[in-house]
Amino acid sequence: MIEQNDNDKRIAPREPIKTRVEFFIDADIIDAESVNISSTGIRFDTQEAIPIQMRLEKDGVLHENRAHLVWAQSKQDGGMTYGFQFVPKDDEKDDQIIF
């Protein structure tokens, strides 16, 4: 079942999935400018989104996509939840990646 409600402002409906996701972080140095700092963390801005390569399996097919982190949230159990936006490959004309 696809998740969506009337108050949802997302571009595409969400579909539940349980699969392993592997991340490949580019080894480049990315410049950023600090915004603020505290004893528990730092906020900074970049000129461009930090690219992440990820691989996951859906319906028995292995997919590899480039993505940008768009949000992060702490969980009560000490873990983190992340939201990534897929980035089309240079040769793809659509703004969406279809699974």
N, C-alpha and C positions, 0 to 999 in steps of 0.2 A: 504494500500500500504506500502511496506517495504522500508525504507530509506537506500540508499547506493549509492555511486558514485565511479568512477574509482580511485580517490585520497584517498578514505577511507581506512585506515589501520586497521580497527576494525576486530576482529576475527569473530563476528557474525553480521548479518544485524539487523538493528533497526526497530521496528514496533511501530507506534504511539499508545499510550494508555492514557486514561484519567480515573483514578480511585484513590480512597483514599489509601494512604500508611501509615501504622502504624509502628513506630520504637520502639524497646525495646533495651535499652542500658544495657549491662552487668554492674553490680554494683561493679565489681572488681576494684582494684587499679592497674593502668598500669603505669609502669616506662617509662620515656622518658628522652632524653638528649637534652637540649636546643642547638640551632644552632645560632640564633640571636634574638635580641629584639629591638623594637622601642617603641615610645609612643603610637602607634596604634595597636600593635600586637606582636606575638611571633611565631617563627618557631622552631619546635622541631622534633626529630627523635625517632622512637620506634624500638625495635628489631623485633617486629611482627606487622602485621596489627591489628587495633582495631576492634574486632568483633561486629557486629550489627545484631540483629534479626529483620526481617521485615515481615509484613503481608500485602498482597494486593489481590484484587479480579480481575480475568481475565476470561472473557467468563462465568461469573456466578459461577466460582469455586474459593474458598478461598485458597490461597497459602501462606505458611510460609517458609521463606528462611533465611539463614545466609548470610551476605554480608560484604564486606570491602569497605570503602570509597577510591576511586581512584582519584577523582578530585573534586574541588569546584571552583565556579566562582561567583563573585558579579554581581547582576543585576542592571540596571539603576534605577529601582524603589525602591532600598534599600534591596530587598530580595536576596536570594541566590539560585543557581542551583547546584545540587550535582550529581555526577556519582558514582554508586556503582557497584562492581563486585560480582556476586553471588558466594558463596563458596559451593561446593558439601558437602552433609552430609557424615559422616564417612562411612556409608554403601553403598554409591554410587561410582561406579567405574569410571564413566565418569567425565571429567573435566568440563562439561557443565550441566546447569540445563535447561531442556526443558519445555516450557509452552505449 
